[in-house]
Amino acid sequence: MRKIVIHKPGGYEALQIENFPDPAPKSGQVLIETVAIGVNYADCCVRWGVYQSAKKYVGWPITPGFEFSGRVLAIGDGVTRFKKGDAVFGVTRFDAYSTHVVVPEHQIFLKPEKFSFEEAAAFPAVYMTAYHALFQNIRLHPGMDILVHSAAGGVGTALLQLGRLAKCNVVGVVGSTHKIQAAKDFGATHVIDKSKQDLWREAEKAAPNGYDVVLDANGPPTLRDGYNHLKPTGRLVTYGYHTMLPKGSGSGRLNYLKALWGLITLPRFNAADMCDSNKGIFGFNISFLFDRHELLTEGMEALLKWVADGSVKAPQVTSFKFEQVGEAHRRIETGQTTGKLVLVV
Ligand SMILES: NC(=O)c1ccc[n+]([C@@H]2O[C@H](COP(=O)([O-])OP(=O)(O)OC[C@H]3O[C@@H](n4cnc5c(N)ncnc54)[C@H](OP(=O)(O)O)[C@@H]3O)[C@@H](O)[C@H]2O)c1
């Protein structure tokens, strides 16, 4: 099999394709020959060496990748839900950038017929992130006002769709004009183009009483304002810090000064103020939740039901060959992409 391996933090050249013996599934595991692999912004963070769960669970060398689709090649003892040849997709804590993946049975699912292999590989990471944020941490009610930053990206489009499914007003923020249509296509009731419009003035117009939920993966530039724009009982969800990282730098290398400035300017929140203003803030990273089988199963079952009845549509994908992994990373780091990127084996 071939795997994309990173031996030490670096630019795109750090992504090396290497040969390994084919793996065999152990008891309870399934071996999958991959067809497509989802690319997430977090994979770039793994390459830079700033992704905490990669440090905690793997170290160096590491093969990035959280999601894949493909066909079952072999099953281990005790596997009951799958057989050789099944078209499946699933999640793994790293190691998906590979022609072969071995995972426990509960981490894969039958591929919906209406999804291509590329669409299926692009689905679980961002939709489980959105599901975990909106349904496993918050109790949504129809008519709630939700603000979604980076709304045309992978997680952003998933948040828009799920927010609309819960009958909420979903205001999407995009950083470039060409992303407006993608945000509308995935359900935004209103789109703010912060490259042309005053973000917070427009956000106030769209929800004059404030927001019930603000979802922020930007980090320092918007967290404080997001908190200030919550209505009482509102929640600020912090789940990423991409503004602290390079944007289309060319080399793909980390800018330590920019990251340090981000850390210095990261807002601190006061617990007593949260109590007095009746607002909350929480953060999460789903890569620390792989042992919580019940959360994954509940989320994926709900999502696949919505896929089956047409309430949730396939992600919008842009495909790259497996060998073009460096180009896929470069593209997502430009901050200009919409929807999801996938590698095709
Ligand atoms: N905590 C978790 O469990 C979890 C899980 C999945 C993803 N995430 C986080 O969620 C965010 C979105 O992930 P994704 O994979 O779906 O990516 P994505 O949204 O497809 O792409 C990232 C988007 O972030 C914005 N951005 C702002 N500053 C940027 C910079 N310096 N470099 C690149 N992009 C920048 C851009 O949109 P605009 O300019 O339109 O804002 C860009 O399109 C990332 O921060 C990721 O780490 C967290």
The ligand as a Gaussian input file, in Angstrom:
#p B3LYP/6-31G(d) Opt

LIG

0 1
 N      -12.830000      21.707000      16.586000
 C      -13.135000      20.753000      15.712000
 O      -13.526000      19.652000      16.079000
 C      -13.016000      21.060000      14.244000
 C      -13.402000      20.113000      13.295000
 C      -13.297000      20.442000      11.935000
 C      -12.800000      21.696000      11.572000
 N      -12.410000      22.565000      12.527000
 C      -11.928000      23.905000      12.162000
 O      -12.928000      24.521000      11.395000
 C      -12.363000      25.419000      10.458000
 C      -12.896000      25.088000       9.069000
 O      -12.355000      23.859000       8.655000
 P      -12.617000      23.292000       7.192000
 O      -11.799000      22.066000       7.058000
 O      -14.068000      23.186000       6.973000
 O      -11.965000      24.421000       6.265000
 P      -12.680000      25.447000       5.267000
 O      -13.782000      26.147000       6.012000
 O      -13.074000      24.690000       4.037000
 O      -11.537000      26.476000       4.936000
 C      -11.079000      27.403000       5.884000
 C      -11.793000      28.772000       5.728000
 O      -11.369000      29.586000       6.803000
 C      -11.281000      30.961000       6.406000
 N       -9.941000      31.463000       6.779000
 C       -9.709000      32.545000       7.550000
 N       -8.422000      32.709000       7.775000
 C       -7.778000      31.723000       7.124000
 C       -6.419000      31.390000       6.981000
 N       -5.427000      32.062000       7.573000
 N       -6.113000      30.344000       6.225000
 C       -7.075000      29.607000       5.626000
 N       -8.401000      29.882000       5.746000
 C       -8.751000      30.943000       6.498000
 C      -11.589000      30.994000       4.928000
 O      -12.969000      31.349000       4.812000
 P      -13.515000      32.866000       4.957000
 O      -12.426000      33.773000       4.452000
 O      -14.732000      32.869000       4.097000
 O      -13.795000      33.037000       6.413000
 C      -11.406000      29.543000       4.495000
 O      -12.183000      29.199000       3.388000
 C      -10.839000      25.269000      10.609000
 O      -10.358000      26.266000      11.461000
 C      -10.690000      23.909000      11.270000
 O       -9.495000      23.771000      11.987000
 C      -12.513000      22.274000      13.843000

